[in-house]
């Protein structure tokens, strides 16, 4: 890879308001370009909204889903990319015939680059999981994409790194969810509504186990153990019946945070990813220390008494 400046954005999306959300993408791309970025990335399903999808019927989902790359939103992203002169990466619900996917699209001033379909979709039973890992070249660098839950499984990040990715887009909609873990749970909307008068109380929730504290248990480990850069994006503010904490950040191959947003509002941070850290990282060495002949258990079927499937750990409000 070459040295490259990348932006990670956060914003408060409006459910099923594509034009509003595209407007925020445009404004934040402008901010990122003003800070010298060469690529801008946004969160999972940021174009249509995310958590509210669990309340929609199949027909309602089909109505809001769009083809990729030939749908109107991706075409608009390509126009923006041309206007600003930088690639843009953003998430949406994709429609492919009668099937739907949680998809992350990457475009450049030259047009559509690639897409990744979430491997572990769970927000709606009507949305299928993808079955392909995604790596690609952009701006002289090898990239990969893993969406939210995809990053929870170490195998997914490891395989993406072994396929050559040195920078991985990690778009999320996470934190502030019900959980059996100590200290976790939803964030009180009253704290968000009162953030101007009492930002400390909200920030304590955002930084604690309901938000960043939980994320720091595992996400930096994914980049450290594989010697890659991680570009983490997440919404800020109201997302259906939850409050999200933002904390858009860029992590280096040592698991250190290069840049991170602490803003309690829409924001974008830009970090310089340098090539020298890849070869120096522990994860780069770990990839070469693997002993595949010992790993058959990783691909064995699950035990008979285990139930297979992607479980978010909280109850969904399923659509009809």
N, C-alpha and C positions, 0 to 999 in steps of 0.2 A: 504494500500500500504506500501511498504518499501522504505527507502531512495534509490535513484537511480540516476546515472549520465546519462544524455541524450544529444546527439549532434544534433544541427540544422545546416544544411549546405546550402550554396548558391553557384551556379556556373553559368557560361554563357554557355547555351546549344547550340548545333548546330542543326538546323532544319533537321530532318530526317537523322541524322547521329548517329545511335544507338551505334555503336562501340566507337565512340568518347565520347558520353555521358556516356556510361558504364565505360569508362576509367577514366573520371572525378569522377564518383561515387566511383570507386576503390581507387583512390588517396586520396580523401577526407575522405573516411572511414579509411584509414591508419592514416591520421592526427588525426582524432577523437580518434582512439584507442590509439595513442601515448599520448593523453591528458587524458586518463583514462575513456573514455565513455563506457557505457554498451549497448547502442542502438544508431544507427545513422539514421537520417531522412532526406529526400530530398524533392524537391518541386513537384508540380502537373505536370504530363506528362513530367517529366524530361528525360525520356528514349528516346522518339521520338521527343520532342519539342512540343510546345503548340499553340501559337497564329497563326502560319502559317496553322494550321489545317483548319481554316475557308476558305482557298483558294482552298481546295482540293475537288474533286468530290467524290461521294460515292465509286466508284471503287478504286480510289487512296487511300482513307482512309482504305478500306478493305485490300489493299495490304500491308499497313504498320502496321495495327493492329495485335495483337498477342493474342493467348489464354492465359488465366490465370487460373491455375498455370502451364500449360504444355508447354507454349511457350519458345523460346530460351532465352529471356531476364530474365524472372523470374528464369529459371534454372541457368543462370549465376549469378544472385543475390544470389541464394542459395549457389553456389560454393564460392562466395566472403565471405558470412556470415560464412561458414565453415572455410575458410582460416584465417579470422580475429577473429573468436570466438565471434562475436556479431550479434544480429539481425539488419537487414537493412530494411528500409521502403522507397519506391520510387513509382512514378506515371508513368502510361503509358496508351496508348489506347488499350483497350481489345476488342478482337473479340470473340463473342459467337454465332456460327452459322452465320447468316446473320445480326446479331445485333452487335452494337458497344457501348462501354461505356468508360467514363473517369474514370479510376480505379486506386486505390492506393493499392499496394500490400505490405504485410509484410512477411518477411522470417526470419528464424533463422538457426543456424547451424544444427538443426534437420530437416529442410525442410520448406515447405510452412506453414504459420500460418493462414493468413486470407486476405481478400480483401474488399475494400469498393468501391461501385459505386457511383459517384457523384450524389447527389439528384437533383441538379439544373444545369444540363448541358445546355450550350447555344452556345458554340463556333462553332458548326455545327449542322444543322438540321438532319444530318445523324447519330449523336451520341445521343443515348437515355439516359434519366435520370434513375438513380437507384430508388428503392422503398423500401430500407431496411436500418435501422440504424445499425451501426456496433460497437459492444463492444467485448472485448476479454481480456484474461489474458496473460501477458508476463513478464518474469523475476520477478514474484511475485507481479505484479502491475496490476490494472484494467485500461485498455486503451479504447479509442474510436477514431474514425476517422471522420473528416468532411472536405471536399475538397472545398477550396476557397469560392464561393458564398454560399455554405451550411452554412458557419459561419455568413453570413449577416443576416440570419433569427434567431431571439432569440429562437424561438421554437425548432430549431434543436439542438442547444447546450444544452438547458434545458432538452430535451428528452434524449440526450446521457448521460448527467449527472445523470438523474433519472434512467437510465438503469444500473448505477453503475460505469461509467467511472470516474476516478479521474485525469487522464492525457489524453488530447486529441491532437492527431496529427492534425495540421491545415495547410496542404500543399497548397500553393497559386501560381498563376502567376498573379500579380496585380500591380497597381500603374502605373503612366505615361500614362494614357489613356485619350481619349477625354471625356469631361464632361461638363455639364451645371453649375456645382458648381463653385463658385468664386475661382479663383486661381488655379484650377486644369487644367489638359490637358497633352499633350505629352511633353516629355523631348527631347530637341534638341540633335540629335545624335552627332553633332559637339562637344558638351560638353563632351560626353563619349570618343570620339576619342582623345580629348585634355586633358584627365584626368591627365596625368603625368605632363604636364606643368602647368595646372591650376586646381588642385583638389578642390579648395575652391568653384569655381563656380558650379561645378557638385554636390558637397556635399550640397550646399545650395538648389539646386533643389531636391535632394534626401530627404532632411530633411523637406522641405516645404510642401505645400498643394498638390503638385503633387505626393508626395510619403509618407514618414513616417507621416507627419502632418495629412493627411487624415486617415491613418490607426489608429492613436492614438485617433481619435474621437470615435471609436467604438470597436475595437478588445479587448483591455484590459477589457472593460466592460463585454464582454462575459465570460471571466474567472472569473472576480470578482463576477458577479451576480449568478454564479453557483458553486463557490468554487472549481475550478479545475485548473490544470496546462495546459497551452497552448503551444504547440511546433510549432512555426511559421517558415515556410520555404518559400523562394521566389527566383527566379533567379536574377542574377546580369548581367547588360549589355544588349547587343542586343538580342531582342526576336522578330523576324520577323520585323515589322515596328515600334516597340516601344523600349524604353529603360527602363529596370527594375532596381529597386534600392536595391535589396537584403534585407538588414536589418534583416537577419535571427536572431531569438530571442526566448528566453524561458521566459514566463510570469508565475508568481506564482498565487495562489488563491486569493491574495489581489489585483491583477491587476498590480503588480509591475514587472518590467523587471529584471530578474536575470542575464541574459547575452544577449548581442546583438553584431552583427558584424557591424562595421562602415567601413570595408574594401571596397575599390573600385575595388574588384577583387574576384575571387573564395576564399571561406573562410569557416571555420567551427567553431562554438562556442559550448562549453560544459558547462552545468549547472547542479547543484545538486538539485534535487527535493526531498524535505523532507516530511515525512508523517505528522509531527506535524501541518503543516500549514492548512491541509484540515479541521480538526475539529475546528480550531480556526477561520476560515474564515467566513465572513458575509454571503457569498453565501451558505455555508453549512447550516446555520440557515434559509436562505430564502427558500430553498427547502422544509423544514419542516413547514414553515409558510403558504404554499399554501392553497387556499380554492377552490378545483376543482369544487365544486357545483356552483361557480360563473362564470365559464369559458366557458360556452356553446358557446359564441360568437366566440371563437377561432376556432371552428370546423364548424361553420355555412357556407353555400355557400356564395361566394362573391356576392355583389350587382349586379343586372342585368347590370348596366352601367359601371362595371369594367371589363377590359379585363385580363383574367388570363394568366399567363406565366412568364417565367424567362427572364427579360429584363436587359441586361448588362449596358444600358445607353449610348451605343456608337454603331455606325453603323458597321456592319460586312461586310467583303469582301467575300461574299458567293461563294463557289465553284460551279461548274456546276452540 
